[in-house]
Amino acid sequence: MNVNVDYAELKKAIDGAKVSYGYQFEYQERTFNIFPHKHTRQNEKDGENPAFWQDNSSLGDYDIYIATNLVKKKFRKPVLLHETLEAFLQEGFCKGFDKETAIDMAHKIATEYDKLYARKTLNGELFEEYLQLRKRLTGFLAR
């Protein structure tokens, strides 16, 4: 996969964002809205992911949901970066592929960049803890 992600611009957008209800930020001329939420047992039974994005928002281009009861505060920005990039890639770069391939490609690329961001912003122990969280979050997607 050869996709050109401007990491510096993406990092700047994420660094400036606040993971608070209704907060808006822009990346690549698209508006993202952040909605922290509580992930419940019922959400889990229903197969809903603790972190996800939706397009066609009535408030902007995308809504990003992050389960604050499952994602520690120090890990929310790498998760936010992941969801932001994943949404952006599926809209543009991956649009020419079938839906399942596009989802898989965008997820893999976003994972690469959220790990880079986490590695640069967290100490070694926290980075390892973040990788464990990433595995658990990906497990939700594998259902």
N, C-alpha and C positions, 0 to 999 in steps of 0.2 A: 504494500500500500504506500503510495507516494502522495502524501497530503502535506501541504505547507501551512503549518500552524504558527502564527505569530505569538510565540510564548510570552514575550515581553508585554505585548498588549493584553493578552489574556490574564497574565499575572497582575497587571495593573488594575484591571477591572475587578478581579477577585479580591485583591488586597484592599481596595476601596469600598467593597460591599459590606453591608451589615446583615447578619443573619437574624433579621427581625421581621415580624409580620408586616407584609405589604411593602417592604423596602424594594425600591426599583433601582436597577443599574443597567448600563448599556455595554454591549460588546458587539463589535462589528455592525453598528447601526441597528441593532435589535434591542428591544427592551425586555428585560427579565424581571419578574416579580418573585420575591421570596416569601414562602409561607411555611414557617416552622409549624410542626404539628406533633401530636402524640400518636405513636403507633400502638394500636391496641391488639389484644388477642383476637378480637373479631377481624381486624384488618389482616392479621396473619392467616386466620382461617379462610378468609376471602381471597388470599393470594396477592394481597396488595403489598407493594414494595415500601420499605421505610424511607427511601429517597428516590424521587422520580421527577420527571418534567412532563408538562403538557403544553401543546401548542394551541394556537387560536384563542389565546387569553382575551378576555374582554377588557383587560387593563393594559395589555402590551402584546408582545409577540409570544412570550413563554411564561409559564408559571413553574417555579421550582419548589418542590416540597421536600423538607428534610425533617425526619423524626428526631426531635431534640431529646427524647427520652432514650434513644438508642445510639445517637451519635454525640459523643462528648463534644463540648464547646471547642476544644483545641483541634478537633478533626472536621469541623463543619466547613471550613474554607476549602480543604482538598475535595470534599464531597461536592461542594458547590461548584468548584472548578470542573469536576467530572460531569455533572449534570448540564452545566452551561455548554461545555464543548460538545457533549453528546448531542444535545438539541441542535446546536449550530451545524454540526457535521451531517446529521440526518437530513436537515433542510437543504443543504447545498451539495457537498461532496458526494454523499451517498445516495442522492436522489435517483440516480440512474440505475440503481440496483433493485432487485426484488426486496420486499420489506424485511424479510428475515436476514438476508445478507447485509442490508444497510444497518440494521440494528446491531448486528454482530461486529461489523467494521467500526462503526461509531463508538461502540463500547470499548473495543480493544484500544483504539487510538486515545480515547478519553482516559482510560486506565493508565496508559503510558504517561500521560501528562499529569494526572492527579498524583501519581507516584513521584514524579519529578518535583512537583510543587511540595509534596509532603516531605520528601528527602531534604529539600532546601529550607524548609520552615520549621521542622521538628528535630529534636535531638535524636540520637540513635535509638534509645529505648522507646521513645514515643513513636518513632517511625515504624519500628517493629510492631508495636501495638496497633498502629494504623493499618498495617498490612493485614493483620488478623481481622480487623473490622472490615476491610475491603473484601476479604474472603467471605465473611458472613453476609455482607450486602450482596455480593455476587451470587451467593447461595439462594437468596430470595429470588433472584432473576432466573435461576436454573429450574425453577419449579414448572 
